[in-house]
Amino acid sequence: METNKLLLYNERRANKSNIWLLFLFLGWSYGSMDQIFLQIIYYLTLGGLGVWTLYRLFTLNKAIRNYNKKIAKDIGMNESDISSLGL
């Protein structure tokens, strides 16, 4: 794996701990993963009156993993590089 790609990936990837803290205290998760429109809808519906919030509790880890995989592909990492990152 190229060092430049790894540095770029580490700079752009979503930090799991930060996203969880933002979600638990502010309800912010979609905005951290470049989905501002969904974040606005989430706030306007008050987290789907709680239903969307419960759903997000169970799907947030997978969403973070998918976002990080997308970032890795965008910067040109191949599948073996991505799997070595644990994604």
MIMISE-668805 format. One record per atom (N, C-alpha, C): residue in three letters; atom name; y, x, z. Coordinates in nm, 3 decimals. Layout:
BEGIN
<resn = ala name = CA c2 = Y c1 = X c3 = Z>
...
***
This chain:
BEGIN
<resn = met name = N c2 = -0.117 c1 = 0.086 c3 = 0.000>
<resn = met name = CA c2 = 0.000 c1 = 0.000 c3 = 0.000>
<resn = met name = C c2 = 0.124 c1 = 0.091 c3 = 0.000>
<resn = glu name = N c2 = 0.219 c1 = 0.054 c3 = -0.081>
<resn = glu name = CA c2 = 0.342 c1 = 0.132 c3 = -0.090>
<resn = glu name = C c2 = 0.428 c1 = 0.110 c3 = 0.034>
<resn = thr name = N c2 = 0.489 c1 = 0.217 c3 = 0.080>
<resn = thr name = CA c2 = 0.574 c1 = 0.210 c3 = 0.198>
<resn = thr name = C c2 = 0.695 c1 = 0.122 c3 = 0.174>
<resn = asn name = N c2 = 0.753 c1 = 0.129 c3 = 0.053>
<resn = asn name = CA c2 = 0.871 c1 = 0.048 c3 = 0.023>
<resn = asn name = C c2 = 0.840 c1 = -0.101 c3 = 0.031>
<resn = lys name = N c2 = 0.724 c1 = -0.139 c3 = -0.022>
<resn = lys name = CA c2 = 0.685 c1 = -0.280 c3 = -0.018>
<resn = lys name = C c2 = 0.662 c1 = -0.325 c3 = 0.126>
<resn = leu name = N c2 = 0.600 c1 = -0.238 c3 = 0.204>
<resn = leu name = CA c2 = 0.573 c1 = -0.273 c3 = 0.344>
<resn = leu name = C c2 = 0.703 c1 = -0.288 c3 = 0.422>
<resn = leu name = N c2 = 0.798 c1 = -0.199 c3 = 0.399>
<resn = leu name = CA c2 = 0.928 c1 = -0.209 c3 = 0.466>
<resn = leu name = C c2 = 1.001 c1 = -0.337 c3 = 0.425>
<resn = leu name = N c2 = 0.997 c1 = -0.367 c3 = 0.296>
<resn = leu name = CA c2 = 1.062 c1 = -0.489 c3 = 0.247>
<resn = leu name = C c2 = 0.995 c1 = -0.613 c3 = 0.304>
<resn = tyr name = N c2 = 0.863 c1 = -0.612 c3 = 0.310>
<resn = tyr name = CA c2 = 0.790 c1 = -0.724 c3 = 0.368>
<resn = tyr name = C c2 = 0.828 c1 = -0.743 c3 = 0.515>
<resn = asn name = N c2 = 0.828 c1 = -0.635 c3 = 0.592>
<resn = asn name = CA c2 = 0.861 c1 = -0.645 c3 = 0.734>
<resn = asn name = C c2 = 1.003 c1 = -0.693 c3 = 0.757>
<resn = glu name = N c2 = 1.091 c1 = -0.663 c3 = 0.665>
<resn = glu name = CA c2 = 1.230 c1 = -0.707 c3 = 0.676>
<resn = glu name = C c2 = 1.244 c1 = -0.856 c3 = 0.648>
<resn = arg name = N c2 = 1.164 c1 = -0.909 c3 = 0.556>
<resn = arg name = CA c2 = 1.180 c1 = -1.048 c3 = 0.511>
<resn = arg name = C c2 = 1.083 c1 = -1.147 c3 = 0.575>
<resn = arg name = N c2 = 0.979 c1 = -1.099 c3 = 0.638>
<resn = arg name = CA c2 = 0.876 c1 = -1.190 c3 = 0.690>
<resn = arg name = C c2 = 0.929 c1 = -1.273 c3 = 0.807>
<resn = ala name = N c2 = 0.861 c1 = -1.384 c3 = 0.830>
<resn = ala name = CA c2 = 0.896 c1 = -1.471 c3 = 0.942>
<resn = ala name = C c2 = 0.825 c1 = -1.420 c3 = 1.067>
<resn = asn name = N c2 = 0.900 c1 = -1.401 c3 = 1.173>
<resn = asn name = CA c2 = 0.845 c1 = -1.356 c3 = 1.300>
<resn = asn name = C c2 = 0.789 c1 = -1.477 c3 = 1.376>
<resn = lys name = N c2 = 0.661 c1 = -1.475 c3 = 1.400>
<resn = lys name = CA c2 = 0.593 c1 = -1.589 c3 = 1.461>
<resn = lys name = C c2 = 0.651 c1 = -1.626 c3 = 1.597>
<resn = ser name = N c2 = 0.678 c1 = -1.527 c3 = 1.681>
<resn = ser name = CA c2 = 0.732 c1 = -1.553 c3 = 1.815>
<resn = ser name = C c2 = 0.870 c1 = -1.617 c3 = 1.809>
<resn = asn name = N c2 = 0.954 c1 = -1.563 c3 = 1.724>
<resn = asn name = CA c2 = 1.090 c1 = -1.618 c3 = 1.712>
<resn = asn name = C c2 = 1.088 c1 = -1.762 c3 = 1.661>
<resn = ile name = N c2 = 1.006 c1 = -1.789 c3 = 1.562>
<resn = ile name = CA c2 = 1.000 c1 = -1.925 c3 = 1.507>
<resn = ile name = C c2 = 0.948 c1 = -2.022 c3 = 1.611>
<resn = trp name = N c2 = 0.846 c1 = -1.982 c3 = 1.686>
<resn = trp name = CA c2 = 0.794 c1 = -2.071 c3 = 1.791>
<resn = trp name = C c2 = 0.899 c1 = -2.099 c3 = 1.897>
<resn = leu name = N c2 = 0.971 c1 = -1.997 c3 = 1.940>
<resn = leu name = CA c2 = 1.076 c1 = -2.018 c3 = 2.040>
<resn = leu name = C c2 = 1.186 c1 = -2.109 c3 = 1.987>
<resn = leu name = N c2 = 1.229 c1 = -2.086 c3 = 1.864>
<resn = leu name = CA c2 = 1.331 c1 = -2.172 c3 = 1.804>
<resn = leu name = C c2 = 1.282 c1 = -2.316 c3 = 1.793>
<resn = phe name = N c2 = 1.155 c1 = -2.332 c3 = 1.756>
<resn = phe name = CA c2 = 1.101 c1 = -2.467 c3 = 1.743>
<resn = phe name = C c2 = 1.092 c1 = -2.538 c3 = 1.877>
<resn = leu name = N c2 = 1.042 c1 = -2.469 c3 = 1.977>
<resn = leu name = CA c2 = 1.023 c1 = -2.533 c3 = 2.108>
<resn = leu name = C c2 = 1.154 c1 = -2.568 c3 = 2.176>
<resn = phe name = N c2 = 1.257 c1 = -2.486 c3 = 2.159>
<resn = phe name = CA c2 = 1.383 c1 = -2.511 c3 = 2.228>
<resn = phe name = C c2 = 1.487 c1 = -2.585 c3 = 2.145>
<resn = leu name = N c2 = 1.483 c1 = -2.569 c3 = 2.011>
<resn = leu name = CA c2 = 1.585 c1 = -2.631 c3 = 1.927>
<resn = leu name = C c2 = 1.529 c1 = -2.722 c3 = 1.818>
<resn = gly name = N c2 = 1.398 c1 = -2.724 c3 = 1.801>
<resn = gly name = CA c2 = 1.340 c1 = -2.803 c3 = 1.693>
<resn = gly name = C c2 = 1.360 c1 = -2.737 c3 = 1.558>
<resn = trp name = N c2 = 1.390 c1 = -2.608 c3 = 1.556>
<resn = trp name = CA c2 = 1.421 c1 = -2.538 c3 = 1.432>
<resn = trp name = C c2 = 1.298 c1 = -2.462 c3 = 1.384>
<resn = ser name = N c2 = 1.242 c1 = -2.503 c3 = 1.270>
<resn = ser name = CA c2 = 1.132 c1 = -2.426 c3 = 1.213>
<resn = ser name = C c2 = 1.142 c1 = -2.421 c3 = 1.061>
<resn = tyr name = N c2 = 1.174 c1 = -2.533 c3 = 1.000>
<resn = tyr name = CA c2 = 1.183 c1 = -2.536 c3 = 0.854>
<resn = tyr name = C c2 = 1.296 c1 = -2.447 c3 = 0.804>
<resn = gly name = N c2 = 1.406 c1 = -2.445 c3 = 0.874>
<resn = gly name = CA c2 = 1.521 c1 = -2.365 c3 = 0.834>
<resn = gly name = C c2 = 1.489 c1 = -2.216 c3 = 0.835>
<resn = ser name = N c2 = 1.403 c1 = -2.174 c3 = 0.924>
<resn = ser name = CA c2 = 1.364 c1 = -2.033 c3 = 0.930>
<resn = ser name = C c2 = 1.280 c1 = -1.992 c3 = 0.810>
<resn = met name = N c2 = 1.222 c1 = -2.090 c3 = 0.743>
<resn = met name = CA c2 = 1.135 c1 = -2.061 c3 = 0.629>
<resn = met name = C c2 = 1.194 c1 = -2.114 c3 = 0.499>
<resn = asp name = N c2 = 1.325 c1 = -2.106 c3 = 0.489>
<resn = asp name = CA c2 = 1.399 c1 = -2.141 c3 = 0.366>
<resn = asp name = C c2 = 1.379 c1 = -2.285 c3 = 0.320>
<resn = gln name = N c2 = 1.366 c1 = -2.378 c3 = 0.413>
<resn = gln name = CA c2 = 1.352 c1 = -2.520 c3 = 0.380>
<resn = gln name = C c2 = 1.459 c1 = -2.599 c3 = 0.455>
<resn = ile name = N c2 = 1.583 c1 = -2.568 c3 = 0.425>
<resn = ile name = CA c2 = 1.697 c1 = -2.627 c3 = 0.495>
<resn = ile name = C c2 = 1.700 c1 = -2.779 c3 = 0.479>
<resn = phe name = N c2 = 1.670 c1 = -2.829 c3 = 0.359>
<resn = phe name = CA c2 = 1.673 c1 = -2.974 c3 = 0.337>
<resn = phe name = C c2 = 1.575 c1 = -3.044 c3 = 0.432>
<resn = leu name = N c2 = 1.453 c1 = -2.992 c3 = 0.444>
<resn = leu name = CA c2 = 1.356 c1 = -3.053 c3 = 0.536>
<resn = leu name = C c2 = 1.404 c1 = -3.044 c3 = 0.681>
<resn = gln name = N c2 = 1.471 c1 = -2.935 c3 = 0.715>
<resn = gln name = CA c2 = 1.523 c1 = -2.921 c3 = 0.852>
<resn = gln name = C c2 = 1.629 c1 = -3.027 c3 = 0.880>
<resn = ile name = N c2 = 1.714 c1 = -3.053 c3 = 0.784>
<resn = ile name = CA c2 = 1.817 c1 = -3.157 c3 = 0.801>
<resn = ile name = C c2 = 1.753 c1 = -3.293 c3 = 0.818>
<resn = ile name = N c2 = 1.653 c1 = -3.323 c3 = 0.734>
<resn = ile name = CA c2 = 1.581 c1 = -3.451 c3 = 0.745>
<resn = ile name = C c2 = 1.511 c1 = -3.461 c3 = 0.880>
<resn = tyr name = N c2 = 1.453 c1 = -3.351 c3 = 0.924>
<resn = tyr name = CA c2 = 1.385 c1 = -3.347 c3 = 1.054>
<resn = tyr name = C c2 = 1.482 c1 = -3.384 c3 = 1.166>
<resn = tyr name = N c2 = 1.601 c1 = -3.325 c3 = 1.163>
<resn = tyr name = CA c2 = 1.701 c1 = -3.356 c3 = 1.266>
<resn = tyr name = C c2 = 1.752 c1 = -3.499 c3 = 1.253>
<resn = leu name = N c2 = 1.778 c1 = -3.545 c3 = 1.132>
<resn = leu name = CA c2 = 1.830 c1 = -3.680 c3 = 1.114>
<resn = leu name = C c2 = 1.732 c1 = -3.788 c3 = 1.161>
<resn = thr name = N c2 = 1.602 c1 = -3.760 c3 = 1.148>
<resn = thr name = CA c2 = 1.502 c1 = -3.859 c3 = 1.191>
<resn = thr name = C c2 = 1.454 c1 = -3.833 c3 = 1.334>
<resn = leu name = N c2 = 1.521 c1 = -3.740 c3 = 1.402>
<resn = leu name = CA c2 = 1.483 c1 = -3.702 c3 = 1.538>
<resn = leu name = C c2 = 1.336 c1 = -3.662 c3 = 1.545>
<resn = gly name = N c2 = 1.300 c1 = -3.577 c3 = 1.451>
<resn = gly name = CA c2 = 1.161 c1 = -3.529 c3 = 1.448>
<resn = gly name = C c2 = 1.065 c1 = -3.640 c3 = 1.415>
<resn = gly name = N c2 = 1.107 c1 = -3.732 c3 = 1.327>
<resn = gly name = CA c2 = 1.021 c1 = -3.845 c3 = 1.293>
<resn = gly name = C c2 = 0.988 c1 = -3.928 c3 = 1.415>
<resn = leu name = N c2 = 1.087 c1 = -3.939 c3 = 1.503>
<resn = leu name = CA c2 = 1.073 c1 = -4.009 c3 = 1.631>
<resn = leu name = C c2 = 0.954 c1 = -3.954 c3 = 1.711>
<resn = gly name = N c2 = 0.934 c1 = -3.823 c3 = 1.699>
<resn = gly name = CA c2 = 0.831 c1 = -3.756 c3 = 1.776>
<resn = gly name = C c2 = 0.701 c1 = -3.734 c3 = 1.701>
<resn = val name = N c2 = 0.671 c1 = -3.817 c3 = 1.602>
<resn = val name = CA c2 = 0.545 c1 = -3.804 c3 = 1.529>
<resn = val name = C c2 = 0.545 c1 = -3.675 c3 = 1.447>
<resn = trp name = N c2 = 0.654 c1 = -3.650 c3 = 1.376>
<resn = trp name = CA c2 = 0.666 c1 = -3.529 c3 = 1.295>
<resn = trp name = C c2 = 0.661 c1 = -3.405 c3 = 1.384>
<resn = thr name = N c2 = 0.719 c1 = -3.415 c3 = 1.502>
<resn = thr name = CA c2 = 0.718 c1 = -3.304 c3 = 1.595>
<resn = thr name = C c2 = 0.575 c1 = -3.271 c3 = 1.639>
<resn = leu name = N c2 = 0.497 c1 = -3.372 c3 = 1.672>
<resn = leu name = CA c2 = 0.357 c1 = -3.349 c3 = 1.710>
<resn = leu name = C c2 = 0.278 c1 = -3.287 c3 = 1.595>
<resn = tyr name = N c2 = 0.301 c1 = -3.336 c3 = 1.475>
<resn = tyr name = CA c2 = 0.235 c1 = -3.280 c3 = 1.357>
<resn = tyr name = C c2 = 0.272 c1 = -3.133 c3 = 1.341>
<resn = arg name = N c2 = 0.399 c1 = -3.102 c3 = 1.358>
<resn = arg name = CA c2 = 0.447 c1 = -2.966 c3 = 1.340>
<resn = arg name = C c2 = 0.389 c1 = -2.872 c3 = 1.445>
<resn = leu name = N c2 = 0.366 c1 = -2.921 c3 = 1.564>
<resn = leu name = CA c2 = 0.304 c1 = -2.838 c3 = 1.669>
<resn = leu name = C c2 = 0.168 c1 = -2.784 c3 = 1.624>
<resn = phe name = N c2 = 0.094 c1 = -2.864 c3 = 1.551>
<resn = phe name = CA c2 = -0.039 c1 = -2.825 c3 = 1.509>
<resn = phe name = C c2 = -0.041 c1 = -2.750 c3 = 1.376>
<resn = thr name = N c2 = 0.066 c1 = -2.756 c3 = 1.299>
<resn = thr name = CA c2 = 0.066 c1 = -2.694 c3 = 1.167>
<resn = thr name = C c2 = 0.161 c1 = -2.576 c3 = 1.154>
<resn = leu name = N c2 = 0.234 c1 = -2.543 c3 = 1.257>
<resn = leu name = CA c2 = 0.336 c1 = -2.439 c3 = 1.247>
<resn = leu name = C c2 = 0.275 c1 = -2.301 c3 = 1.220>
<resn = asn name = N c2 = 0.166 c1 = -2.266 c3 = 1.285>
<resn = asn name = CA c2 = 0.105 c1 = -2.134 c3 = 1.261>
<resn = asn name = C c2 = 0.064 c1 = -2.117 c3 = 1.116>
<resn = lys name = N c2 = 0.004 c1 = -2.220 c3 = 1.058>
<resn = lys name = CA c2 = -0.037 c1 = -2.213 c3 = 0.918>
<resn = lys name = C c2 = 0.084 c1 = -2.204 c3 = 0.826>
<resn = ala name = N c2 = 0.190 c1 = -2.277 c3 = 0.858>
<resn = ala name = CA c2 = 0.311 c1 = -2.272 c3 = 0.776>
<resn = ala name = C c2 = 0.373 c1 = -2.132 c3 = 0.779>
<resn = ile name = N c2 = 0.373 c1 = -2.067 c3 = 0.894>
<resn = ile name = CA c2 = 0.426 c1 = -1.931 c3 = 0.905>
<resn = ile name = C c2 = 0.340 c1 = -1.835 c3 = 0.823>
<resn = arg name = N c2 = 0.209 c1 = -1.848 c3 = 0.834>
<resn = arg name = CA c2 = 0.118 c1 = -1.763 c3 = 0.758>
<resn = arg name = C c2 = 0.138 c1 = -1.781 c3 = 0.607>
<resn = asn name = N c2 = 0.151 c1 = -1.905 c3 = 0.561>
<resn = asn name = CA c2 = 0.173 c1 = -1.932 c3 = 0.419>
<resn = asn name = C c2 = 0.307 c1 = -1.878 c3 = 0.371>
<resn = tyr name = N c2 = 0.410 c1 = -1.890 c3 = 0.454>
<resn = tyr name = CA c2 = 0.541 c1 = -1.838 c3 = 0.418>
<resn = tyr name = C c2 = 0.536 c1 = -1.686 c3 = 0.405>
<resn = asn name = N c2 = 0.471 c1 = -1.620 c3 = 0.499>
<resn = asn name = CA c2 = 0.460 c1 = -1.474 c3 = 0.494>
<resn = asn name = C c2 = 0.378 c1 = -1.429 c3 = 0.374>
<resn = lys name = N c2 = 0.275 c1 = -1.505 c3 = 0.339>
<resn = lys name = CA c2 = 0.196 c1 = -1.473 c3 = 0.221>
<resn = lys name = C c2 = 0.280 c1 = -1.487 c3 = 0.095>
<resn = lys name = N c2 = 0.364 c1 = -1.588 c3 = 0.090>
<resn = lys name = CA c2 = 0.454 c1 = -1.607 c3 = -0.024>
<resn = lys name = C c2 = 0.552 c1 = -1.491 c3 = -0.036>
<resn = ile name = N c2 = 0.606 c1 = -1.446 c3 = 0.076>
<resn = ile name = CA c2 = 0.697 c1 = -1.333 c3 = 0.077>
<resn = ile name = C c2 = 0.626 c1 = -1.209 c3 = 0.023>
<resn = ala name = N c2 = 0.504 c1 = -1.185 c3 = 0.068>
<resn = ala name = CA c2 = 0.428 c1 = -1.069 c3 = 0.022>
<resn = ala name = C c2 = 0.404 c1 = -1.074 c3 = -0.128>
<resn = lys name = N c2 = 0.371 c1 = -1.191 c3 = -0.180>
<resn = lys name = CA c2 = 0.350 c1 = -1.206 c3 = -0.325>
<resn = lys name = C c2 = 0.480 c1 = -1.187 c3 = -0.402>
<resn = asp name = N c2 = 0.590 c1 = -1.237 c3 = -0.347>
<resn = asp name = CA c2 = 0.720 c1 = -1.224 c3 = -0.413>
<resn = asp name = C c2 = 0.763 c1 = -1.079 c3 = -0.429>
<resn = ile name = N c2 = 0.728 c1 = -0.994 c3 = -0.334>
<resn = ile name = CA c2 = 0.769 c1 = -0.854 c3 = -0.345>
<resn = ile name = C c2 = 0.667 c1 = -0.769 c3 = -0.422>
<resn = gly name = N c2 = 0.560 c1 = -0.832 c3 = -0.468>
<resn = gly name = CA c2 = 0.467 c1 = -0.765 c3 = -0.558>
<resn = gly name = C c2 = 0.344 c1 = -0.705 c3 = -0.493>
<resn = met name = N c2 = 0.308 c1 = -0.750 c3 = -0.375>
<resn = met name = CA c2 = 0.186 c1 = -0.701 c3 = -0.313>
<resn = met name = C c2 = 0.066 c1 = -0.767 c3 = -0.378>
<resn = asn name = N c2 = -0.045 c1 = -0.692 c3 = -0.392>
<resn = asn name = CA c2 = -0.166 c1 = -0.751 c3 = -0.448>
<resn = asn name = C c2 = -0.249 c1 = -0.813 c3 = -0.335>
<resn = glu name = N c2 = -0.359 c1 = -0.878 c3 = -0.373>
<resn = glu name = CA c2 = -0.440 c1 = -0.951 c3 = -0.275>
<resn = glu name = C c2 = -0.500 c1 = -0.861 c3 = -0.167>
<resn = ser name = N c2 = -0.538 c1 = -0.739 c3 = -0.202>
<resn = ser name = CA c2 = -0.595 c1 = -0.650 c3 = -0.099>
<resn = ser name = C c2 = -0.488 c1 = -0.607 c3 = 0.000>
<resn = asp name = N c2 = -0.365 c1 = -0.587 c3 = -0.048>
<resn = asp name = CA c2 = -0.254 c1 = -0.554 c3 = 0.043>
<resn = asp name = C c2 = -0.225 c1 = -0.671 c3 = 0.137>
<resn = ile name = N c2 = -0.226 c1 = -0.790 c3 = 0.080>
<resn = ile name = CA c2 = -0.198 c1 = -0.910 c3 = 0.160>
<resn = ile name = C c2 = -0.307 c1 = -0.930 c3 = 0.265>
<resn = ser name = N c2 = -0.432 c1 = -0.912 c3 = 0.227>
<resn = ser name = CA c2 = -0.540 c1 = -0.931 c3 = 0.325>
<resn = ser name = C c2 = -0.536 c1 = -0.823 c3 = 0.432>
<resn = ser name = N c2 = -0.487 c1 = -0.703 c3 = 0.399>
<resn = ser name = CA c2 = -0.478 c1 = -0.598 c3 = 0.500>
<resn = ser name = C c2 = -0.368 c1 = -0.629 c3 = 0.603>
<resn = leu name = N c2 = -0.275 c1 = -0.718 c3 = 0.566>
<resn = leu name = CA c2 = -0.171 c1 = -0.763 c3 = 0.660>
<resn = leu name = C c2 = -0.222 c1 = -0.872 c3 = 0.752>
<resn = gly name = N c2 = -0.341 c1 = -0.922 c3 = 0.725>
<resn = gly name = CA c2 = -0.399 c1 = -1.027 c3 = 0.808>
<resn = gly name = C c2 = -0.355 c1 = -1.167 c3 = 0.765>
<resn = leu name = N c2 = -0.316 c1 = -1.182 c3 = 0.640>
<resn = leu name = CA c2 = -0.268 c1 = -1.312 c3 = 0.592>
<resn = leu name = C c2 = -0.375 c1 = -1.382 c3 = 0.510>
***
